Amino acid sequence: MSDTSKTVKSDNSKNEATKVKKAGKTEGVVEEQTTVAPADDPTAAPVPVVDPRLLVREEGLKGYVTEFKRKVKGGELGSLPVVIGLIVIWTIFQLQNDRFLSADNLSNISYFLSATGMLAIGLVFVLLLGEIDLSVGSVSGLASTLFAVFVVDHTMNAWLSLLLTILTGIAIGALHGWFFAKIGVPAFVVTLAGFLGWNGLMLWLLGSSGTINIPSDSGPVHLLGQSSFFMDQAIIGAYLLAGLGVALTLVGNFGEQRRRKAAGVPFRPTSEILLRVGALAVASFAAAAVLNNSAGVSNALVIFLAALVVVDFVLRRTTFGRQVFAVGGGIEAARRAGINVPMIRITVFAIAGGFAAVGGMFFAGQTASATLSAGGGNTLMLAIAAAVIGGTSLFGGRGTVWSALLGMLVIQSIQTGLDLLNMNTSIQYMITGGVLLGAVVIDSISRRSQKAAGRG
């Protein structure tokens, strides 16, 4: 082989590694192209390879339709199944009883979903690790009982009692996490023991009466009661909340666009952001109008939504949130990346315990009492079902805190709809169980599709 031939091949091999970056003229697009020589002809001129995500926005509506089909085939369903399911459920119940979509009934749904929804928020963290916490129902019941004992038996300040109650929930969750992360006891066993033990402690504190009535004229219990509304039922209150939510979403989207521009990676164009925020605005103000037609927005719902926003920010925008997803995606890989896996596990279970305690206070607000049934019955199962039905994977590493809201909308809609139809509780359990099984099946199929598409 001649020296000239060797030189040509050497130059071509260098061309294969050459990267060319240039800013595109299309709004919202920063093109990054890599030039590679065709595999069948190493001496041919390099051919630019374009990131397929950039072509989506260049093709307009057709590009988005193509991208949607690709995501569905690849198992990236997101919240689509639960949204479709919710529409179907609402349609069926409305056809059966025209009061289902009335303002009063929808107001009841929005209020009663918040208590179990708080438990579901904490469970989302645990499920993201691929684990389970069976103790949250008992912890919530114990929390309401502790609060009642502090306030009624020991005449302690209600807000100080609330703080101590939540701290107790956090400590209990951290204890579960410590046994799991440090001792190596399976989370299922640790939290099952907690489910039994904390329930026993609750029964002991309640004593023979089995009930402690809590004053509800002021304090946290009054704030979380069904008759407590944001801005004292002022009509402007609901619209202020809707406007605030839309404004925060708009600021967040433009902030992300600016950061991605600065990083030189693809970003959403302004037109797409405005379309998304516009759809959210329509839904938000419609919900505000419906709730105003009833009695307004309950304080319990406001607190629940605020918790969702804060937790969503923590999971998506902080180092801790990224570490939670990393540990759920693969423990060994997380360790190699320098993540303190035991600490993440302990913290996640502590968060679940804290939200369980808050959920217990929501239950106390609904009944103005601590009872034997607090946190019992099907509370645990419904909280787990809400997180899973809403889209959080049982296999870890995938999900969003908004699953708690979507899942509870489905579950509470089923319960309320069946109540309107005077259906037996057994029917509620069977239908909810079927919906839960369907959600897990969709999750399993989605994961299989993602692996087949090379994204699992």
Sequence and secondary structure as in RCSB ss.txt:
>XXXX:A:sequence
MSDTSKTVKSDNSKNEATKVKKAGKTEGVVEEQTTVAPADDPTAAPVPVVDPRLLVREEGLKGYVTEFKRKVKGG
ELGSLPVVIGLIVIWTIFQLQNDRFLSADNLSNISYFLSATGMLAIGLVFVLLLGEIDLSVGSVSGLASTLFAVF
VVDHTMNAWLSLLLTILTGIAIGALHGWFFAKIGVPAFVVTLAGFLGWNGLMLWLLGSSGTINIPSDSGPVHLLG
QSSFFMDQAIIGAYLLAGLGVALTLVGNFGEQRRRKAAGVPFRPTSEILLRVGALAVASFAAAAVLNNSAGVSNA
LVIFLAALVVVDFVLRRTTFGRQVFAVGGGIEAARRAGINVPMIRITVFAIAGGFAAVGGMFFAGQTASATLSAG
GGNTLMLAIAAAVIGGTSLFGGRGTVWSALLGMLVIQSIQTGLDLLNMNTSIQYMITGGVLLGAVVIDSISRRSQ
KAAGRG
>XXXX:A:secstr
  HHHHHHHHHHHHHHT EEEEE SSTT EEEEEEE  TT TTS  EEEE HHHHHHHTTHHHHHHHHHHHHHTT
  TTHHHHHHHHHHHHHHHHH TTTTSHHHHHHHHHHHHHHHHHHHHHHHHHHTT   S HHHHHHHHHHHHHII
IIIS   HHHHHHHHHHHHHHHHHHHHHIIIII   HHHHHHHHHHHHHHHHHHHHTTT EEE   SSHHHHHTS
TT BGGGG HHHHHHHHHHHHHHHHHHHHHHHHHHHHHTS    HHHHHHHHHHHHHHHHHHHHHHHHTT  BHH
HHHHHHHHHHHHHHHHHSHHHHHHHHHHH HHHHHHTT  HHHHHHHHHHHHHHHHHHHHHHHHHHHTEEETTTT
 TTHHHHHHHHHHHTT  TTSS   TTHHHHHHHHHHHHHHHHHHTT  HHHHHHHHHHHHHHHHHHHHHHHHHH
HHTT  
